[in-house]
Amino acid sequence: MKSKVLRIIPLGGFGEVGKNMMVYEFGGEILVVDAGLMFPENDMLGVDYIIPDFQYLLDKRSQVKGIIITHGHEDHIGAIHHLLQEIQAPIYATPLTRGLLEVKLARNGAGSKAVLNTVQAGETVQIGSFKVDFFHVCHSIPDGVGLGIETPAGLVVHTGDFKLDHTPVDNWPTDYAKLAEFSKRGVLLLMSDSTNAERHGWTPSERVIDNAFEQAFRKAPGRIIVASFASLISRMQQVSNAAVRHNRKLAFVGVSMVDNMKIARKLGYLNIPDDSLVSIDQALNMPDDEVVIMCTGSQGEPSSILGRLAKGAYNLFDIKLGDTVIHSSHPIPGNEEKVYSTINRLLQRGADVVYEAVAQVHVSGHASQEEQKMMLNLVKPKYFIPMHGELRHMRQHAFLGLQVGIPEENIAVVENGQVIEFQDGVMRVAERIPGGYVYVDGSVVSGMDPDLMRERELLSQDGVIIISLVLDKDTGRLAASPDISSKGFMVSKDTSQLFSQLRSRIAEIASRSDSSLQRDIERSARDMLYNEVRRRPMVVTSIIKV
Amino acid sequence: MKSKVLRIIPLGGFGEVGKNMMVYEFGGEILVVDAGLMFPENDMLGVDYIIPDFQYLLDKRSQVKGIIITHGHEDHIGAIHHLLQEIQAPIYATPLTRGLLEVKLARNGAGSKAVLNTVQAGETVQIGSFKVDFFHVCHSIPDGVGLGIETPAGLVVHTGDFKLDHTPVDNWPTDYAKLAEFSKRGVLLLMSDSTNAERHGWTPSERVIDNAFEQAFRKAPGRIIVASFASLISRMQQVSNAAVRHNRKLAFVGVSMVDNMKIARKLGYLNIPDDSLVSIDQALNMPDDEVVIMCTGSQGEPSSILGRLAKGAYNLFDIKLGDTVIHSSHPIPGNEEKVYSTINRLLQRGADVVYEAVAQVHVSGHASQEEQKMMLNLVKPKYFIPMHGELRHMRQHAFLGLQVGIPEENIAVVENGQVIEFQDGVMRVAERIPGGYVYVDGSVVSGMDPDLMRERELLSQDGVIIISLVLDKDTGRLAASPDISSKGFMVSKDTSQLFSQLRSRIAEIASRSDSSLQRDIERSARDMLYNEVRRRPMVVTSIIKV
């Protein structure tokens, strides 16, 4: 009776359950929701980004009936070209999300592989045996949707990233009526966004930012530079509105921000009057108090435009006294140090900086506790699985579920790769499959290799010492003086005496050692370096016989 | 008339002005306040810790009349043995701070060099031409002091780290009477703690933690493990009080925490009944619900006890279902990712984790905005210099100064190394001296070397490729096949084909190249590796002629 079982499998991301990819499977048919990437943590050295491990799908390629993308953020669309490389299934998305997908696919040369279907929020689409209601949700990007997935095993509500904003910038609140309708139909399972489960109360409306912007614009004596995410379309709208009110022209800089702005304008999700927009060149030639510049770099990325401005390393212009920088974003955990250092450097260069801690120039795009409880009470599910959060968030979200009356045994806190099954209306936590993530590191897509990471970690601490020996293949004796060099170890002027000492020691070992020569040299070098300068570089020995 | 000038110079730390060291200079006499260290930021690869650059003092060794340590935290005492290596001056500290200094000095073999003087809060000490009133301040360690420094140029109030806690755990509030007395005498300058200048309102009293602890203790079904800073003596007192109330025995683990606990008990700053204390071995053999274990690791440090418990790598015991971990600390910026990952891992292992976001199990030890304004209004200084903060904090603190009526021209926001002079009651921002920090990296104490950091950064990203060549010194031709190895580059099973390809290319270059051989090989290797696998490792070539 396998075919009567609904299987749900969250995949990918480190700990953020099902954020990057969620798999729904029924009767030999599969629906994939989202295909996103995550940026590496600070200790994932050299890794470019991370995508879900979708090995599970590769064995069932032909069963994948569709891929739904809930909204246009990187953590939901960023792995789409990797997925399409393996799996040819039609994609379903709302107009703006589709527009952003097209930009993304074109950039990765994967445009031709994709079959894209536009769905309007409010529509219902049959994808294999899944009948999916797309319903509008507010989030920090327009045109986001949640899903009502009707399966023969019951109705599953998948919120996507959401907040319950009554006064969103695009005047399009979350579709409460649809949620109420679901509850009337009877909801088997709610899968709901846990990101802000530690935050009390309600997340403030995007609209509150207008006040902080208004104040900052009123006070700014010179140029205004607004830094935010490239995908924060509603923030672009708010900045444009403020610019129009204050008779300033608006220029965008940064490839991804400009691309997103263009597609959002073209599709009608962003209303900026033509005569308000200027190029950055024009902006830089206008009086300072008639200009607003919007750019990326709000996460302190050193190579972003704001990062380069903070270091005085941006080629188009420099920060100067009288500039006002509005830092319209919240640091993602792990980025705090870089963000604050950027703010300090901007202050140092003479800018006034307006940031979250001193004015409400950013709000979250995710529901807080009261909204999460509201969602639970609107949908009235039989079962509840918190998703889109680290373990700590999902635990808190589970407590909220208990508070609104969901029985403990009907709540499952699961990790990526954990299969959950529903049969005859009953939930069962089933087997665990590989559900982690894979690294994209250069051109290589691979599982995590702890030894490689450990080597990079060691290299980053005290660098590397390279010892090259040439031995006579007949006598086994040194044929030349050993060559020693280093990278990342010490300033080179400080190493000459140390290395000549090390050379003598090696020559001595080489004169008496045999099969264990390499090991003896490396051990001896390590000991000597630690004793002399208290460092532990990696030691690499190359022995060539001639 | 040089001698009539009071010079003030904040030193050390990255951006946190005067936090690690402040220099007061008058008439050829110098008073040093604090000698602390900072822990490196995430991008300071391989650096153990950072100390102030006190080059300025080395030229004036004999003029240093005394070193005052305001309290026993690492960022105020941690560089003392480096300072004493260069400068022999008597140290002044309150009893607990002295006790912690002695432990620190003994551990660094610098105990014999130190002349230590105990000063009680409330006492006045003449140090050269500086007459110093030590006044009690509340902070997250007992026995902290601020200073009223009477100089011939006027009275300077140096708050040290402080908060205005009306109900501190040791029942010893900040000495308001002394502050009022200063204002009566007339204060030339206030130098005040800016750490929390972005926080509205008042910092909650340490006492509020008791409620959260009480609730967590009441609910805990098994062992309770409390993680905090090794120096948080008042937290130890609160944990002990809760343990006594709930008939649990208390065990401390971790060298620094045990050392600090012992010295604080010995000096009467920590009141734990003898029969409440047990060893960790005893604790592990008692029923789970009769035990509290206190340890370090609240900043997510992987090698700390909590860090090892989270990874299942602690040798004394493992986390198990039923354990309650109370994470009693706030992540220092830059540590968030590690802290949250530790919490997630503890949850994964079955512990219930109580942390700041879900219960008030930690409060700050620093004054918030209302307290900072209170300090300004109590002291009524003519001039105001925010200290102990990054630039962003000091700017906010300066705004508070403006709000309480200090004229803008009487407020100076300065950076480390900026000399401020007072003459005839007038402030002047004078010259800038090297006032940054020096790295302690292994046994080497040195200025920052950007090239070395850059090499470590590159090594950490894509590792290193090592190419060794042996050339015949007569013909210049390869005497053996090139040897190629790598560290941190790729998993070694994936490199064999790539490296054999590279070997051929090198042999080809070696056959036709001459003086530019090394450069040609490295360039060619870099190009090939990038084209083939999109990585940019460092390439090191060693050429030996035989």
Interface residues (C-beta under 8 A of the other chain):
Chain A: G15 E41 N42 L45 G46 E198 P333 G334 E336 E337 Y340 S341 I343 N344 L347 Q348 V353 Y355 A357 V358 E390 L391 R392 R395 Q396 E415 D441 G442 S443 V444 S446 D449 D451 L452 E455 R456 E457 L458 L459 S460 Q461 D462 G463 V464 I466 S468 V470 A479 A480 D483 S485 K487 G488 F489 M490 V491 D494 E532 V533 R534 R535 M538 V540 S542 I543 I544 K545 V546
Chain B: G15 E41 N42 L45 G46 E198 P333 G334 E336 E337 Y340 S341 I343 N344 L347 Q348 V353 Y355 A357 V358 E390 L391 R392 R395 Q396 E415 D441 G442 S443 V444 S446 D449 D451 L452 E455 R456 E457 L458 L459 S460 Q461 D462 G463 V464 I466 S468 V470 A479 A480 D483 S485 K487 G488 F489 M490 V491 D494 E532 V533 R534 R535 M538 V540 S542 I543 I544 K545 V546
